[in-house]
Every structure is written in structure tokens, then in C-alpha cells.
Amino acid sequence: MASLSSAISNPGHILSPNALAHDVKPKKICYSQCHAFFLPPHRSPICRMGFVSGLERKKTLKSRIFASVTVDTPVNTSPEKVQLPKGDTWSVHKFGGTCMGSSERIKNVAKIVLSDDSERKFIVVSAMSKVTDMIYDLIYKAQSRDDSYLSALDAVLEKHRSTACDLLDGDELGSFLAQLNHDISNLKAMLRAIYIAGHATESFTDFVVGHGELWSAQMLSCVVRKNGVDCNWMDTREVLIVNPTSSNQVDPDFKESEERLEIWYSKNPSKTIVATGFIASTPKNIPTTLKRDGSDFSAAIMGALFRARQVTIWTDVDGVYSADPRKVSEAVILKTLSYQEAWEMSYFGANVLHPRTIIPVMRYDIPIIIRNVFNLVVPGTKICRSTEDEDGQGLESFVKGFATIDNLALVNVEGTGMAGVPGTASTIFSAVKDVGANVIMISQASSEHSVCFAVPEKEVNAVSELLKSRFREALNAGRLSQVQVIPNCSILAAVGQKMASTPGVSATLFNALAKANINVRAIAQGCSEYNITVVVKREDCIRALRAVHSRFYLSRTTIAMGIIGPGLIGGTLLDQLRDQTATLKEEFNIDLRVMGITGSRTMLLSEAGIDLSRWKELQKEKGVVADMEKFVQHIHGNHFIPNTVLVDCTADSSIASHYYDWLRKGIHVVTPNKKANSGPLDQYLKLRALQRQSYTHYFYEATVGAGLPIINTLQGLLETGDKILRIEGIFSGTLSYIFNNFIGRRTFSEVVAEAKRAGYTEPDPRDDLSGTDVCRKVIILARESGLKLELSDIPVESLVPEPLKDSASAEEFMQKLPQFDHDLAKKRQIAEDAGQ
């Protein structure tokens, strides 16, 4: 007691804690774990350490008064304040739950941190993989009064205990496990309180759910220290202050956070700091979170507070892709993105960053790097202010990427009474706000006749009903014609900063959609021109995405092909495709997949593409009964392939009769079949009109001249203003072969059989011998030249003997043809004698 008496009686003597400890053996009480939700709302939590002796309260109070107010000369015993360094010496890293998913992955993260040669490093970590969801589940079970929350809490404990045992040893392990067990005991008590109340407040939930980050930050900092590097860990609730908003978001208080960071750093100076992501505090020191994807936001805020050189977001992908690689296999990793491009792509569903993550770093032009923690050789994607000329000058430099949002519905409010009436749009979107729906996109024509907007499909019924209620009077009076809901929609957004003021980008986009036969339901584009947004049918979304991506990025144009008629011509085509597939892919970026082959009796279908090296075997093994409707549906119904082509290798008029419907559905048609273009004139004109109106191709070059570009040449002449005076040539290779070989002692039937075996004739040689084939070619060329002729307008002299014209089959015709060899030999002799 001598020291205490001396201190009270001698004002010049300072009572030191050490002296007090020696004389009164005080009991230490630590309040550092106090938390705000246990306090009245008007008070801040107090973190302090007090020493209480065994003396009466009155004496203790007096000793403190004398010790604090009777000292004549103040003595500064606190250490010198450490100044927080800011600027390029700091690099910020953020590791998500997947990166921190196991002890091996945490070791890998530590290696990355240690290999960074930056002078100072600030590392933000998420909870271990799935832990946040596990804790949310704990809270849900507790407030549902489900006793299994206890076993679920044990699973959380075991996950972290086993991970720590793999990573740590000695005092570090003992210290961490003691803290872990202490936290789990506290959580058990809190969850018990939730269980009893049947309810958890938001602040209570936020406090509980933040423990995953606390544990992962402590473990990583221990691993870094174990490798010989000085490292402190930060509970960011002590530093990061945010103001909750009404929209389930928070706004950082940068001024207050900066002040608290300087205080924290002065007490915990270190060149390597591991900090908790996701969690923060309110201005009243109440624990809160930055909501989902909050760890990225934490890293960006801390990067801004440190004025860091860069912020690296470590994830499990190689960077930001030009499109979702699960939907577009040819998607490429973007080297750079501007802040605005990343913002737009993340808003429209691209797996980039949360849009708010970009805001803090933009203020100080701090770049964000997206990298793959499992693939360190890939440099990733850099998000920064300027991306000048870093990705070339092709179309892909104008449009950086494409993103989609599914499960949407369009709401269309329409009526002539809307035009020029102030407040209509305000009423519409006020109703949407009252429902609490999120408007993804808005489109309005300048006539003000209609306003349409996209909302999540699950919210559309409530929006529609409230709009009908609000506009009931206008609807009844006819000022509004309808409130229409268009379900099953998806949004496709094209994003690129250089789209602004670049002519042709929109045209290219819509041209690609049109060629894939995609109907656009609504369009929106801001005057900033950073994105063009289109609404399409949900089932068309992937085809649309692939179509526009292949157009801008020159990735492979994937074509689903169906072959009709695998006979001589069709079989030869399949062999050519087999030999050319690799060349088409490598040199022309065309991924051509034969998805089906059908004959008159059997068909072979495939989901991924038929192996053309053994298509005949497969047709025998897996062929099913031919059904043209099912065949076309199979080829065209694949939503992953934007382009569909049917190749008709038959001479069947019933197949040709389907061309119009196929073209109307957006199926391209390629054919050597002459029946459609030489059939009834009205049907031909209807077919050509449809071809001109649509973006669907109808190619029929091989109907005349086989492999020679006769029709294309003729069209080129006409398009450049030439007038066709006369067309001369050998219109039938078959008849040319027959007449050139019908000499000497050879019989006519023998030469025809030889030509048929060689594949020079139509399946039924009568088509050649009757002159009908030549007549059809003449009609096709005449119609291409602008003449409106029917088949019956052309005089034809047939070589088919009259009695054989009605033969039941080609086989019967060939059997009976020798009976007429003498008559045909006589005709030949008469022609020769006349010099013909």
C-alpha cells in the first residue's frame, strides 16, 4: 500500500500501472469484445482496459482523480504516432471464397502474397468457400426453431478447426483455436437467443454472418507470419464505415473511414496486412455488411483509401470473357476494359464485378486486375480508365463484350392518349416502385404512343395488376388501349466504349441477328452509346448471343446442316464435307455440323454432329423411320446453333414444295433440285419474293451447269445493267454423253445403262431422255433473265418411246428399253445422213 499512499499524498508522483499491479494485485477486465447490439442505440461501444483494486470504490476514485489532475508537468508516455503511407507503394489483393476454400488453397494464396514484390501489401479475404451460406443457414434454422442448427454450427467449427490444424502449429495454432472456440461459444448463445425469439434482426444477422471473414483473415495472416514475413490482420469493422441506404445497399463514408484507418495503422504498422472483406460498421459502430459480392467492394474501397497502385481481384476464371464461355465456346479473354465497359457488362449479368465495386477506384484512376488464382500464367483482364488501341482496330475493338439476362418479361403500356400528356411515365414507374420491382430496361418511341420496359418475370404479374388499377379510368375511356405483358423474354446487351460515334456497329449487330432469324422485340440505347440492348425470345437468346459474337469476334460460324437424299449426289456431298471439315474450321472459321441425314425410308439424327467417316454404318445401326417434320424440327430446334441449313439432294417435287415454309422459318436452303424453280410460275415468284424480303439464303446454283457458276454469272450481268440477248450451250451433260457414245454398233439401251451406272443420268433416265430436264434448265435461266414462262411454253421432242412413258419404275423402263433399239438406230442414221 506504500506506493498508493505515496501517490495520493505526493501530487508530483504518477501512479503507474506497474506499481499498482505490485501492491494491490488488481483483476484485469477487458472490454475489447463488447459489441454494439448489446448497447442502447444512443451509445457507442467502449473498448478500454481498466484496473480495479480491492479498495473501496471511493478510494479508487480518489486515487484516479489525484493521479490525473495533480500532475504539474505532463509527461508523454505514448509511442510516437506512425504516419500512414499512401500511394503506389501499396498493392491490394482480394481473394474470394473459392480461393480460400481449403488449407491447400490458403497456402497457395499465401504464396501469391509472398511472391508479390510490392513494398506494401493489403490483402482482403472472403470467408472460406460455402461458409457464408452455412452461417446464413444457421440463422434460418435457429429462427425457424429447427434444432439442427447446433449440428450445423459444429460443422462450421470442424471446417475451420481442421483447416487450422493443417496450416498452423505451436502458439499460433493454440491461439487461433482458443479464439475460434470462444467465437463459437458466443455464436451458440446468440443462435439460442434467435431460437427463443424466432426472429433475428438485420444487425444481429450481419454480426453473426461476418465471422467467416474474421476466421479466414486470421488463418491467412498466421500462414504469412509462419513464412517469416511480419503481418497484421485487420477487422475492417474497426475501420470501414458505411451508411445503409433504403435500397439494400450501403454507401461508404470515405472521410470517417480514412480517419479510422490512420488511427488503426498508427497502432498496427505493418507492410503486409490481411483484412476481412464483406463486413463493416455503421457510423454508430453497429456491425453491418456490404451485402452480396461485398468483398470485391471492400477491396475497392480500401484501394481508394490507400491510393493503391492497383487492386487485383483473384477468382477462378482467367479474366473477363467477351461472352459467357458456357454459352459461347469461342468467347475470348479481354485484355482490357474501361471502367464504363466493366460497369455495363456487370449490370447486364456478366460475371465480372459488382457494379458498385468500380466506383471507389474510378476516383483515383486505380486499375483493377481480374486474375485466376489457379492459372497464374494468364495475365487476366485489366479494368482502367483508358483502353486506347490495346485490342486492335477490328470490329471487336468497338464491341468489347456481350452479356445476357434471362427470365424477364416485357410490359407494354400503349395508347394514343399518352402522347403529350405529362406525368404518364411518372405514374407508370411510380407503380413499379410501389411493387418493389426492378426495371432492367426502358424503351419509348418518340411518338409517345407506347412505353415498354423489362422486369423480372416473377414480378411482372404484380406490376401488371397495379398498372391496370392505376390506369383503370384511362383504359375504360379508351385513352390507353392496353397494358400488355409479353413473357419469356431475355435481354442481350452489346457493350463497348468505342461504339460511340462509330458508324455501322448497330447495323452489324442487327444484321447478324436477322441472318440468324432472330426477332427483336424491343431496343434501347443510351446517348452515351456504351451499350445497345435488345430484347429477344428466351428460346432465341443463346442463338442470338452466338450469332452476334461470331460476327464481331470472327469466331467460328456454327452451322447445323441436314442432308436430304443421301444417294449418289448426297453421298458424294457427305464425303466432300468429311474431307473439308477441318479446312473449313481452320481457314474459314466455319464449324459445319451435319446433325441429320434422311432418305425416303430411314433417317439418322445426332445432337452433336454425325461422324461423317462412318455415316453409312451409323445409318444402318441407329437409323429410324424417316419423318420429314421431325427431321426439320431436329435440325432447326437446336438453340445452341444460330444457323440452320437444309441441303436437298433429291429431284423430288414434294421436297421442293417445303422450301417456302423452311425459308419463312429462317432455315437456309441449298439445292440442285430443279423442281421448285421450274415449277408453277406463281409459286416460283412467291419463293423469290420471300428470299428478297428475308435474310435467309436460298442457293440453287447447281440446278443449271452443275459446278459451273452459270446462274451467279447471269445474275451479275443483270445487276450491272447488261441485257441478255441469247444463251447457248450444252444444256444436258447426260444427253451429250449418250449422243457422243451412241456410235458404230453400240445400241441405245447399252449407252443409257452405261450413263446411268456412271451417275450421269437422273435417278429415272426418262427425265433426261424426255427432254424435261433440259426444259427445266431453260425455264430456270429464262426466269432468271426476267421472262415469265411456264414449263408448258417450251416445245420438247422426247426420246422416250411412247409405250414406255407410263412404265411403273425406272427399273422397268430400263428392262424394256432394248426393245426399241432398232427404231432409235434408224433415227440416228437418218440424222447422220442429213449431216445433223
Salt bridges, closest charged atoms under 4 A:
GLU56 OE1 - LYS59 NZ 3.75
GLU104 OE2 - LYS107 NZ 3.48
ASP116 OD2 - HIS93 NE2 2.68
GLU119 OE2 - ARG120 NH1 3.13
ASP133 OD1 - ARG292 NH2 3.04
ASP137 OD2 - LYS141 NZ 3.29
GLU158 OE2 - ARG161 NH2 2.91
ASP169 OD2 - LYS226 NZ 3.62
GLU172 OE2 - ARG225 NE 3.00
GLU202 OE2 - LYS291 NZ 3.11
ASP206 OD2 - LYS291 NZ 3.91
ASP235 OD2 - ARG237 NH2 3.00
ASP251 OD1 - ARG356 NH2 3.00
GLU256 OE2 - ARG260 NE 2.88
GLU258 OE2 - LYS86 NZ 2.16
GLU258 OE2 - ARG307 NH2 3.11
GLU259 OE2 - LYS255 NZ 3.08
GLU262 OE2 - LYS86 NZ 3.79
ASP296 OD1 - LYS94 NZ 2.87
ASP324 OD2 - ARG326 NH2 2.92
GLU341 OE1 - LYS400 NZ 3.49
ASP365 OD1 - ARG385 NE 2.41
ASP389 OD1 - LYS498 NZ 3.86
ASP391 OD2 - LYS400 NZ 3.39
ASP406 OD2 - LYS327 NZ 3.52
GLU414 OE2 - HIS449 NE2 3.77
ASP434 OD2 - ARG470 NH2 2.57
GLU457 OE1 - ARG538 NH2 2.26
ASP540 OD1 - ARG543 NH2 3.06
ASP575 OD1 - ARG578 NH1 3.40
ASP579 OD1 - ARG578 NE 3.03
ASP591 OD1 - LYS585 NZ 3.86
ASP591 OD2 - ARG593 NH2 2.78
GLU607 OE2 - HIS634 ND1 3.99
GLU617 OE1 - ARG614 NE 3.62
GLU621 OE1 - ARG614 NH2 3.77
ASP661 OD1 - ARG664 NH2 3.24
GLU728 OE2 - ARG726 NE 2.76
GLU750 OE2 - ARG746 NE 3.51
GLU754 OE1 - ARG746 NH2 2.72
GLU762 OE2 - LYS674 NZ 3.63
ASP764 OD2 - ARG766 NH2 2.78
ASP773 OD1 - LYS674 NZ 3.18
ASP773 OD2 - LYS777 NZ 3.35
GLU784 OE2 - ARG688 NH1 2.91
GLU790 OE1 - ARG783 NH2 3.65
GLU802 OE1 - LYS805 NZ 3.00
GLU812 OE2 - LYS816 NZ 3.02
GLU832 OE2 - ARG828 NE 3.93
